[in-house]
Amino acid sequence: MTNNKSVLNWIAEVKDLVTPDNVVWIDGSEKQIQELRDESVRIGEMEKLNEEKLPGCYLHRTKENDVARVEARTFICTTKEEDAGPTNNWCAPAEMYKKLYDIARGSYKGRTMYIVPFSMGPIGSPLAKIGIEITDSIYVVLNMIIMTRVSPKVFDVLGDSNDWVRCLHCKCDIDPENRYICQFPEDNTIISVNSGYGGNVLLGKKCFALRIASYQGWKEGWMAEHMLILGLENPKGEVKYIAAAFPSACGKTNLAMLIPPEYLKKKGYKVWTVGDDIAWMRIGEDGRLYAINPENGFFGVAPGTNSKSNFNALESTKKNTIFTNVCLNLDDNTVWWEGLNKDLPENALDWKGNKWDPKKFNKADKSTCAAHPNSRFTAPAENCPCISDEFDKGAGVPISAIIFGGRRAKTAPLVYQSKNWENGVFVGSAMASETTAAAAGAVGVVRRDPMAMLPFCGYHMGDYFQHWLDMGKKLGDKAPKIFNVNWFRTDDEGNFVWPGFGDNMRVLNWIIDRCEDKVDAVETAIGFVPNPDDIDLTDLKDFSRETLVDILNVDKETWLKEAAEIEEHYKKFGDRLPAELKKQLETLKENLNK
């Protein structure tokens, strides 16, 4: 399939290490995909679902000790410990390579070694990157075929270059005590052992597309961000693109696939999905920032996904999808999860494969759920009804606005615009969300998650902030405008005030109007907030202009407390915290005290 010496030498080294019984090169052809599916069913790795209702769909169950990403077992292995920074687990590369090789040695005995060549981003795109994953799991192969572009054409693009990412996955014994997900950014290498769960083993995803790519972007002058990309089309047919970062449980996928409210839909507004999770962004020839979605599919959380919460995501799962750790409805051989609908299946197997009793179900007790709370679907992006025409083009889309957001009950207004790029980087660096009852531990605890990259930045976060500032200097007056949104302001009884979901389009329209200098704004201590009359509230029932004024309010005392918390947050970055961000914090305090 290739004569690239760096590729062939690495594959030979891995083969000597893991000693497989067979070696199979993956070409991504329909014939080979079906053979792999059939083999996975034969060995019990997957179950085929109802072909009429869910054509080409399969169910997989992981081991009970292997159901989520494990941040405590995830390492950034750089030569110098300080280069990994205070937000990452670190180990010296030589020490970690030895540990991983000792675990992986001979682990493919009796198994097949699959070689998966893939492109992150459309094959041949100047914004794309190439990787090769070696795995002993058909489940991983089939997921990678959905999530990335798997093809021999990858090698045509690669030629004899050494610019590709080495990805080794070994299931081993699925032993949590010897589970490691390790990135070696200086070596373009990822090694994952003792897991079979997607987030730990689909190495093109967070491991490559964020941890390794963020380091590559830092060194090469581009950005790899934990961001959705959407296109907003107005009634004239003009499309403007937005990239947005949110911590988990803040409605990121819902925003990426937003359906406008009826009033705006009738006027001709549309939303197009370019990506739901990751954005790679480079400066184009015209000096603007262009973004691609490096992925080819959606790895979405199933529970809570339904026709009302996210119609487009649910439609995406209707064919050629792999479901992981959901409930199997035995009556019609389809899948179910909490929040899909109110029809609890009477005859079903839970995510562990045990008979499920709907009478014992208590939604407050996760142990009674039929589907695991982190159960997943891996669906092809081409299935999405609102997938953008630009998705596969590879040139990237020009970004007009960047949005940061979080879940804040009282602090952040519904929306505000940063005063400039540096101030926007400050806003992103201080990004936070408050914990909800859905998470373990206390409710309302503020967790800082800068740019939603806390678990995914592959190098020192102080250097990452500086990289953002440097990109802004290169972009100059062509830099996207930066905004912050908060769909989660609450009243005194703890109820959400803003309706959210499709009505978030009303805020997005204001953001685009600001990017095009079509509306003015009110300057506050933290940034520019809308004039209330510039947010279109037409047909928004039970929501008044007075309520809007209230959730656009910037409370001085709340923000003085916020500034003190940001100062504490910044201490962990030490002398690598850019001076510009310290200055931004001081300016915020001065503005609040005026």
N, C-alpha and C positions, 0 to 999 in steps of 0.2 A: 504493500500500500504506500510505502515511502522509502526513499533512500537517504533521508536525513540522518546523519551520523549521530547527532546528539539525541535524537529520538530513539534510534535503534540501540545505542549503547545503554541508555537508561532502562529501556524495556528488558534488555538482557540482564542487567544488574538486578532488577526487581524479580525477574523470573528465577534467577539463582537464589534469591533470598527466600521467596515464598513457596517455591517448588510445586507448581500446579501439576495436575494430571493432564490437563488440556489447555490450549491457548486459542481464543477466538477473537478475531478482529471485528469490530462493529462498524458496519457501513451505513446503518440507518435505513436500509431498504425495507419496503413493506413486507417482502417475503421473510426477511430475517426477523423483523419485529414480531410477526405472527408466530414464527418458530419459537422465539423466546417466550412469548406469552403462553404458548402451548406447553413448553417445558416447565415454566413456572407453576402452572396448574398441576402438571404431572407430579412434581416434587412437593406440592403443598405450600409453595411460597405465596401464591395468590389464588383467589377464587374468581371464576368467571361469573358475571352478573347477567341479569335478564337482557338478552340480546335485542328484544323488541323495544323495551323501555329505556335501556341504557346501552346502546350498541358500542361495542369495543371497550366496555368498562370492566374494571376488576377491583377486588377488595384484597387488601393486605393487612395482616396484624403483626405488629412488632412484639418483641418480648415485653413483659410488664415492667421490667427495670430499664426500659429504653424507649421513652415516649416523648422526649423533648430535647432541645439544645441544652448542653451542660456547660455553663460559663465557667464553673470552677475547674473544669478539666480542659479548658480551651487556653492555649498558650501562643504567645508571640515570641519566637526564638530569634533574637538578634545578637550580634557579637557583643555589644555593650548593653548592659541591663537598662541603663538610663534611656536608651533609644526606644525601648518598648513603652516607657512611660508609666505613670502611676495608676492608669485605668486598666492595664492589661496584666495577666499572669505572665511571668517571664521564666525562661530556662535557657542556659547556654546551649547553642546549637549542637556542639559535639556531644554533650551529655544527653540531650533529648534524642538525637539520632540513634545513639547506642541503645537507649531505653526502648525506643520504638522498633528498631531492628530486632532486638531480642524478643519482643512480643510478637512481631510479624513473622519471624523466621519459621519456615515450614508450615505456615498457617493455611496455605492453599492445597495441602496434601489431600487428595481425594476430591478436589474441587476444580472448577474451570476458572482460568484467568481471562477476564474480558478486557479488551483494550478499546477505550472509547475516545476517539478524536472529536473534539468539539470546538465550536466558535462561540464566544460570548459576544453577541451582536451579530447582525447579518454578515454572512461570510464574504470577506473582501472589503467590508466597510473600513474606512480609515480610522474609525472610532472603535473597531472591534479588537479583541484579543483571542489568542488560541490557547487551548489546554488539552491535555490528554489525561483521562482518568483510567486507572487500572483498578478493577474491583472483582470480587468473587461473588457478587450478588446480582442476580437477574433483575430484581426489584430496582436496584440502583441504575442498572443499564436502561431499563424502560422509563424510569423517571428522568434520567439525563436526556433521553431522546425527546421527551416532552419539554423539558426546561431549557435546553440549549439547542444549538444547530449541530447535529451529529452527521458528519458526511466525510467521505474521502477527499472532497474538494478542499477541506481544511488544509490538507498537505500540499495542494497546489499553491495555496496562498502562502503557506509557511516556507516552502522551498527548502533551502539548507540553513535557514535562520535558527538561532538558539533562543529566540524571543518567544518562549511558550512556557506555560505553567504545568509543573509536574504534580499530578494528583494521585496519591496512592491510598486506597481504602481496603482494609482487611477486617472482615467480620469477626474473625478469631472466635472467641467463646461468648461474645456479648457480655463480658465481665465488667461491671461498673467500676470495680477497683483498679482495673487496668485499661480504662477508657481514656483516650487522649485525642483531642482534635488540635493539631499543631500546625501553625503557619510559620514558614521560614522566609520572610519577605526578601531578605538579601539573596536568597537562592531560588526564588520563584517556585517554591515547593510547599505542598500541603500533604500531611499524612494524618489519616484518621484510622484508629484501631478500636475494636471491641464495641462498635455500635452498628445498628442497622436502621436507625431513625433518620428520616430525610434531612433534617436540619444539620445533622452531624456527618452525613455521608454523600449528599449531593454536592460535591466539592466545588462545582461551578457557582453555587449560590453564594451564601454569605462569606464562605471561606475565601473564594477567589474574587467574586464580583465586588466585595467590600474590603475584606482585610488585606488581601494581596493587592487588589487594584487601587485601594486608597494610597498604599505605599508607592506603587508604580506611578500614580497620578502626581504624587508629591515630587518624585524624582524627574518626571517627564513633562510636568507643566499642565496637567489636566485634573479633573475632579471625579472621584467615584463616591456617590452619595446615596444614602438610604432614603430615596425620594421617589414618589409617584411622579408621573408626567401625564398631564391631560391637555387636550386641545379644546378651547372654548370658541364655538362658532356663533357669530351674531346673525341677525336676520339678513344682513347683506351678503352672507357667505364668507366673511372674513374669519380666519381662525388665528387665535393667539394662544401661545403655549405657556403653561405654568408648571413649575416643579415644586413639590411640597414634601416637607419632612415632619413626621409625627411619631412620638413614642407609641408603643403598643396600646391597644384599647382606646384609640382616639379617632377611629373612623377613617383610616387611611385608604383602605380598599374601597369603602363606600364612596369616598370623594373621587377616587380615580375612575369609578364607573357611574358617576352621578347621573341621575335622570332629572332633568329640569322640572320644576312644578308646572302644572297644566297651563297656567297663565303665560309663562315664559316659553313653554313648548309651542303654544299656539302662535306666538309672535315669531317663531322660527329659530329660537336658541337651541343649540345642541352641544353635547359634550362627547369628545372622542378620547378613548383610552389609548395612550402610548405605552404606559407602564404602570404597574401597581405597587412596585417595591424598590426598584434600584434605578438610578440614573447615572450614566457616564457622560460627562460634559467637557467639551473642548472649545477653545476659541476658534471660530471659523475665519475664512479669508476676509470676510467683511468686518471682522473685529467683534462680532456678537458671540454670545455663548450658545453653543448647539448641544443638544442632548439626544442620546439614544437609550433605549431600554436594552441592556445586554442580554436579557432573558428571552425565552421563547414560549414561556408558559406561566401559569399561576400556581403557587404553592400556598393555598389558602386555608385558613382555619374554618372547619365545617360548622361547629356549633354556632347558632345565631344567624347563619346564612339562610335566608328564605326569600320568597318572591317579593316581599315588602321591603326588607332591610337592604337587599342587594339583588335585584332581579337579574342584572347582567352577569354577576358572578355565578348565580345558580344556573343560568342558561349555559354558561361555559362548561359546566360539569356534565352535560347531558350526553356526551359521547367521547370515546377515546380517553377516558379519565381513570386515574388510579386513586381509589379511596383508601385511606390508612386509618385504622383504629376507629371506624364508625360502626354503627349497629347494622346487622344484616336482618332484613325482614324476610322471614322464611316463606311467608305466604305467596310472595311474588318475586322473590330473589332480587330485591332492590335494597337500597340503603336508606337509613334514617339516622337523624341526630336531633338532639334537643334544640328546639327553636326552628326546625324545618317546617313543622306544622303542629297542630294540636292533636293529631290522630296518633296516639301512642300505639305502636304495633303490639298486638296480642301474642303473636307467635314469632319470636325473634331471638337472635343471639347477640349478646353484648360485645363490646370491643375486644374482650378477652376470649370470645368464642363460647361463653357459657350461656345457658338459657336465661333470658331476662324476664323478670316479673314486673310488669308496668304498675301493679298495685302497690309495690314497695317504693316506687319512684317518688323522691322528694327533691325538688330542684335546689333546695338549700344544702343538700348533702351530695357532694360530687360522687361519692362512692356508690350511689344508687343510679347514676347515669348509665344510659345504654351506650353512648359514644364517649370516648375520652374527651375531656375539656380541650385538649390540644390535638384532636383528630383533624385530619387534613384531606384536601383533594389536590391532586396534581392534574391540571387541565390545560390543554393547548390554548394559547392566546388567540389563535385564529377562530376558536369557538365563540369568542365574546361578541355579542351583537353590536357593541359600540367600539370595536377595535379600529384604530385610526388607519387611514390609507398610508400614513407615513411610517407605520410600525416596522415594515420590512425593507424600507428603502435604503437605510444605512447612512444617509447624509446627515441625519440628525434634524431635530426641529429647533428653531430659534426660541430661546426662553425669554419671555417678557418679564415674568415675575417669579420670585422665589418666596415660598410661604413656610414659616415655622409655626408650629402649633402645639398645644398641650391641653391638659384637663385641669383647669383652675376654677375653683368655685367662686372666688371673689376678686382675685388679683387682676388678671389681664382682661382688657375690654374685648368685645366681640371681634374687633379688628383694629389694627393700627399699622401705619407705615413707618419704617425706620427713617431717620433723617438723612442718611446717606449709606454707602456700602459699609464703611467701618462700623457705623452704628448698627447696621443689620447683622454684621458678624458678631457684635456684642450680644444682640438679641438671641441669635442662634446659640452662642456659647453658653448662655445662661438658661437655655430652654429647660422647662420642668413640667412635670405632671404630678397630680396628687393621686395617691393610691385610692382604689375603690374597694367596696366590699367583696369584689370578685377576687382580689389578691389576698394572699396570706398576710397576716400582721395588721397593724393599726390602719384605720381609715383616715384619709386626709393628710398623710405624710408626703411632704414634697420630695420628689426624686429628680435630681438634675440629670438630664440626658442630652448633652450638647449635640445639636444638629441631629438628634435621634441616632447618634453614632457610637454611643458609649460602649456597647459590646462588640463593635465592628471596626473600629479604627485600628489599622495595622501598625501604628507607630505612635510616638509621643503626642498626646493631644495638644500640648502647647505648640508643637511644630505644625500640627494640623490647623490650628487657629491662624498661625502665621501664613500658612499656605493659602487660606481663604483671603487674608488681607492682601497677599501678593497677587492673587488672581484678580482682585478688584482693581489694583493699580494697573495691571495689564489691560483690563477691559475699559478703564476710564469712563467716559460718559456713555459708553454702550453697555455698561453693566446692567443686568436686570435689577428692577426695584425689589426691595426686600420688605416683606410684611409678616405680621404675626396674627394668628386667628385663635379664637377660643370659643368653640361651640358649646362650652360646658358651664357657663355662668349659672349659678343657682339662686333661687329666692330664699327667703328666711326659713322655709320649710324643707329646703334641700331639693326642690324640683327644678329641672332644667328650664331656663327661661326661653332661650332661642329654640325654634322648632327643629333646626338641623336638617339632615338628610338632603333632599332635593332643594330645599330652600336656601342651602348654603350657596347656591348659584347666585342669589341676590348680592351676596358679599363678593363673590368672584367677579361679578360684573363691575362693582365699584373698584375693585383692585385693577382691572384692565382699564377702566376709565382714568384712574390715577396714573397708570403707566403712559397713557396717551394724553395726559394733561387736559382732560375734558372736564374734570371737576376739581373744585378747591377742597381744602381740608382745614381742620382746626389743629393748630400746634399745641401740644401739651408737653409736660416734662419728659414723657417717654417716647414721643413721636407724634405722627399726624393721625388724628381720628376723623371719621367722616362727619360732615354736616348731616344731621339725621335725615334731612329731606333728600339726600343723595342716595340713600338705600331704598330701593323700590319695594314698598310693602303692599303693593296692589294684591287683592284677593287673599291676603294673609289673615285668616280669621283668628280671633282671640289674641291678637298681638297689636298693641297700640304704639304710636309714636313715642309716648311717654315711657313705655317699657324699653324701647330702643335707646332712648336717651340714657336711661338708667344703666343698661349694659355696655354703653360706650363710655361710662364714667371712669375716670382715673383717680382713685382715692389716694391722697398724699400719704396718710399714715400707713396704709397697707404697703405702698411702694417703698417707703423708708425701711420697713421691715424686710421687704424683698431685697433691697440694695445691700443690707447687712448680711443676708443669706448668700447673695452672690459673692460678696467679699470673702466669706468663709469658703465657699466652693472654689474660688480662684486660688486659694492658698496651696491646694494640692499640686498645682502645676509649677510651683516654685519659680526659678529664674527663667524658665522657658515660656512663661506667660507673656505674650507680646505687650510691650509698653502701651500700644494703642488701646488695648482692652482695659488696662488699668485706668488710662485717661478717660475712656468712655464711662467707666464706673464712677469716677470722681465727678464727671460732668452731670451724670444722672443725679447724684446726691445734691450737687449745687442747684440744679433745676428744681428739685423737689423742695429745697429749702428757701427758694426765692419767695 
